[in-house]
């Protein structure tokens, strides 16, 4: 009997790449997203091309009801792999963005993955088996508004749980990619034309690296040599320099 994986933000970008990788690995896949039409399309694609079962969970993780829907599914089904991928960015500076947008971002990037992990981990601990991949970002090491702060939370929490469960067969990892060709920046209406092509990552390559690193027991995965360098800089250089770097990156995205 095939085991099940659940992926949030499953219809595009890194999440969609994860659904194909997991299907190729032999997992049935539960897909979580807001757009029912796209969920149905991805479900049919996976069933046809990988001969797996799928489950569709239409949910907006910014809402209480959406988060509760996913939690209920996790509590009632045996999930071997959880990928917390859903997310979005805000174009505006913190002092000019709406409070509603800031709260929605926290709900999707912080509350939802925290709650999903808290629900799924007891069963994983009981059977001593499971993988959790939290899609964070290299932005978790810079100062770039609520997005960076949220990703910092996710990276640190992943490291903490990874350490807590080090003596078990449960793998918990933060995936920290840099700029990746997805719909993320288009949806956020961010200007990215000035970014050189060598700084862009491919979502399939990011996911392949992430899966390999997670199964090797790593706490953090940073795909791409350019982002290994950048993350090293961001983690170990003086914070005033890192803060200035973060502000400059955010300013360019808003232009």
C-alpha positions in Angstrom: 0.0 0.0 0.0 1.4 3.4 -1.0 2.0 6.0 1.7 0.5 9.5 1.6 2.2 12.9 1.3 0.4 16.2 1.8 1.7 19.4 0.0 0.3 22.9 0.7 0.5 25.4 -2.1 0.4 22.4 -4.4 -0.7 23.9 -7.7 2.2 26.0 -8.8 6.0 26.6 -8.3 7.9 24.7 -5.7 4.8 23.0 -4.4 3.8 21.7 -7.8 7.3 20.4 -8.3 7.1 18.6 -4.9 3.8 16.9 -6.0 5.5 15.4 -9.1 8.7 14.3 -7.2 6.7 12.7 -4.4 4.4 10.9 -7.0 7.5 9.7 -8.8 8.8 8.4 -5.4 5.6 6.3 -5.1 3.6 8.4 -2.7 -0.1 9.2 -3.0 -0.5 12.9 -2.8 -3.0 15.2 -1.0 -3.0 18.6 -2.7 -3.9 21.8 -0.7 -4.6 25.1 -2.5 -7.3 27.7 -2.9 -8.0 27.3 -6.6 -10.3 24.3 -7.2 -9.9 24.3 -10.9 -6.1 24.1 -10.7 -6.4 21.5 -8.0 -8.5 19.3 -10.2 -6.1 19.8 -13.1 -3.0 18.8 -11.1 -4.9 15.9 -9.5 -5.8 14.4 -12.9 -2.3 15.0 -14.2 -0.7 13.1 -11.3 -3.2 10.2 -11.5 -2.7 9.8 -15.2 1.1 10.1 -15.3 2.1 8.5 -12.1 -0.7 6.0 -11.4 -1.2 7.2 -7.9 -4.2 8.3 -5.8 -4.8 11.9 -4.9 -6.9 13.9 -2.5 -8.0 17.5 -3.1 -8.3 19.9 -0.2 -9.5 23.3 -1.2 -8.5 25.7 1.6 -7.3 29.2 2.2 -4.7 29.0 4.9 -5.0 32.6 5.7 -8.4 31.8 7.3 -9.3 30.0 10.5 -11.6 27.6 8.5 -9.0 26.9 5.9 -6.3 26.0 8.4 -8.8 23.9 10.4 -9.8 22.0 7.2 -6.1 20.9 6.6 -5.6 20.1 10.3 -8.7 17.8 10.3 -7.3 15.9 7.3 -3.9 15.5 8.9 -5.5 14.3 12.1 -7.7 11.7 10.4 -5.2 10.3 7.8 -1.8 8.8 8.1 0.6 11.2 6.4 4.2 10.1 5.9 5.4 13.3 4.2 4.2 16.9 5.0 5.5 19.7 2.8 4.6 23.2 4.2 5.0 25.2 1.1 2.1 27.7 0.8 3.1 31.3 0.9 3.1 34.7 -0.6 4.9 38.0 -0.4 3.9 41.7 0.2 5.3 44.3 -2.2 4.9 47.2 0.1 7.0 48.3 3.1 5.7 47.4 6.5 4.8 51.1 7.3 2.6 51.3 4.1 1.1 47.9 3.8 -2.3 47.0 5.1 -2.7 45.3 8.5 -4.9 42.7 6.9 -2.2 41.7 4.4 0.4 41.5 7.2 -1.9 39.3 9.3 -2.7 37.1 6.3 1.0 36.6 5.7 1.6 35.6 9.3 -1.3 33.2 9.1 0.0 31.5 6.0 3.7 31.5 6.6 3.8 31.0 10.4 0.5 29.8 11.9 -0.4 27.2 9.2 2.9 25.3 9.1 3.2 25.5 12.9 -0.3 24.0 13.4 0.1 21.4 10.7 3.3 20.2 12.2 1.8 20.1 15.7 -1.1 18.0 14.4 0.9 15.5 12.3 3.9 14.9 14.6 2.2 12.8 17.3 1.3 10.1 14.8 4.8 10.3 13.2 6.4 9.9 16.7 4.1 6.9 17.5 5.2 5.0 14.4 8.7 6.5 14.4 8.5 7.5 10.8 7.9 10.6 8.7 9.3 13.6 6.8 8.5 17.3 7.2 9.9 19.8 4.8 9.2 23.4 5.6 9.7 25.7 2.6 11.5 28.7 4.1 13.9 31.0 2.3 17.4 32.6 2.4 15.4 35.7 3.3 15.1 34.2 6.8 18.7 35.4 7.4 18.2 39.0 6.2 16.0 41.9 7.5 13.3 42.1 4.9 10.0 42.9 6.6 7.4 40.5 7.8 8.3 38.0 5.1 11.9 37.6 6.3 10.7 37.5 9.9 8.1 34.8 9.1 10.7 32.7 7.3 13.1 33.2 10.2 10.5 31.7 12.5 10.0 28.7 10.2 13.8 28.1 9.8 14.4 28.2 13.5 11.4 26.1 14.4 12.5 23.5 11.9 16.0 23.4 13.4 14.5 23.1 16.8 12.2 20.2 16.0 15.0 18.5 14.0 17.2 18.6 17.1 14.4 17.5 19.4 13.7 14.4 17.2 17.4 13.7 16.3 17.2 10.2 18.0 14.1 9.2 15.9 13.5 8.2 12.3 11.5 11.4 11.7 13.2 13.9 9.4 12.4 17.7 9.8 14.1 20.2 7.5 13.9 23.8 6.4 14.3 24.3 2.7 15.9 27.8 2.1 16.0 28.6 -1.6 16.7 31.9 -3.2 14.9 33.5 -6.1 13.2 30.6 -8.0 11.2 30.7 -11.3 7.6 30.4 -10.0 4.5 32.6 -9.9 5.5 34.0 -6.5 6.9 37.4 -7.6 4.2 37.9 -10.3 1.5 37.4 -7.7 3.2 39.9 -5.4 3.6 42.4 -8.3 7.3 42.6 -7.5 9.8 44.0 -10.1 12.4 41.4 -10.7 13.7 42.3 -14.2 17.0 43.7 -12.8 18.0 40.3 -11.2 20.6 38.6 -13.4 19.7 35.2 -14.8 22.4 33.3 -12.9 20.6 34.2 -9.6 17.4 32.3 -10.6 16.9 28.7 -9.6 14.7 26.1 -11.2 11.9 24.7 -9.0 12.4 21.1 -10.0 16.1 21.3 -9.2 15.3 23.0 -5.9 12.9 20.2 -4.9 15.3 17.4 -6.0 18.0 18.9 -3.8 15.6 19.4 -1.0 14.4 15.8 -1.0 17.9 14.4 -1.1 19.0 16.6 1.8 15.9 15.8 3.9 16.4 12.0 3.4 20.1 12.5 4.4 18.9 13.9 7.7 19.9 17.5 7.1 18.3 20.3 9.2 18.6 22.9 6.4 18.9 22.8 2.6 20.2 25.7 0.6 20.1 24.9 -3.1 22.4 26.7 -5.5 26.1 27.7 -5.0 25.1 31.4 -5.2 22.7 31.1 -2.3 25.1 29.0 -0.3 27.5 32.0 -0.5 24.7 34.5 0.2 23.4 32.6 3.2 26.9 32.3 4.6 27.3 36.1 4.2 23.9 36.8 5.8 24.5 34.5 8.8 28.0 35.5 9.7 28.7 39.1 8.6 28.0 42.0 10.9 24.3 42.6 11.3 24.3 46.3 10.3 25.7 45.2 6.8 23.1 42.4 6.6 20.3 44.8 7.6 21.3 47.2 4.8 21.4 44.4 2.3 17.9 43.3 3.2 16.5 46.9 2.9 18.1 47.3 -0.5 16.7 44.0 -1.8 13.2 44.9 -0.6 13.5 48.4 -2.1 14.4 47.0 -5.6 11.4 44.6 -5.5 9.0 47.5 -4.8 10.2 49.6 -7.8 
